[in-house]
Amino acid sequence: MALFFGPSDRHLTRLDGALVVITGGARGIGAATGRLFAQHGARVVLADVDLDVAEATAATIPGARAVRLDVTDRDSWRSALTEIGGDIDVLVNNAGVMPLGHFEEESERTTDLILDVNIRGMLNGMRAAIPGMVARGRGHVVNVASMAGMIPIPGMVTYNASKYGALGASLGARREYDGTGVAVCAILPSAVRTELSSGAQLGGGMPTVDPEDVAAAIVDTLRTRAARTSVPKWVAPGWSLVEAFVPEPIERLARRLVDDRRTLDLDAAARKAYTDRIDRHAADHALDEEAAR
């Protein structure tokens, strides 16, 4: 299947052979997106702070390769771009972390990690890739936000803040670079069956999707160039209607019926592998920040 991207015929470019860089590419949505882009003939680079896992994933994707990238560090971006070489045609800012639980129990270093990865990492990615795209008059950026960037959910206070910020930054950048040949699109998945949601009760009031569903929506933005796409597509428009027309007391009752506080009651054992990895990244990030001062 040959895909094209560009705001007009003057800028049409085949995805076949295009250079696609995916942050957080080692696992989950990033890995699924890499596989789908590769199926369309793209040259895929999986960029991840866990290089060994990214390399193992890249080995399963024809023509893909892996580079180490700490999205929170602009020097790391510069090093990664030097290693990648070539002009980036598509950047997928997918790297993200999702610690869950009671807000008052969240450590400061965990808060820092969430905000730095989910917001600063995305901003760093756009700063790194967009100038070259503008110079060439074409390019495509997809920022993976979340329906948590529209729907406030107990147990996700800082994560909500980060994804509201990610959506706002995406829409702002879209307007700023309008007319340059560069499109900035935001993807808002609902609950996704990945390690990020391990230990949480999925379903109920929030639809559950697979990484492959999100990957398909990401690739489809090259055709639609939509500013904001939820996965499933109906969720964001549906929530907008709720915000516009449903009084808060009715919404509160509906939330109670679907038990929207489930993220405060996690299966710690099922989530342990993920929380251990996030704790390790948070500790490493705190040390890096201290060393930089």
Buried (B, 14 or more C-beta within 10 A) or exposed (E): EEBBBBBEEEBEBBBEEBBBBBBBBBBBBBBBBBBBBBEBBBBBBBBBBBBEBBBBBBEEBEEBBBBBBBBBBBEBBEBBBEEBEEBBBBBBBBBBBBBBBEEEEBEEBBBBBBBBBBBBBBBBBBEBBBEBBBEBEBBBBBBBBBBBBBBEBBBBBBBBBBBBBBBBBBBEBBEEBEEBBBBBBBBBBBBBBBBBBBBBEBEEBBBBBBBBBBBBBBBBBBEEBBBBBBBBEEBBEEBEEBEEEEEEEEEEEEBEEEEBEBBBEBEEEEBEEBBEBBBEBBBBBBEBBEEEE
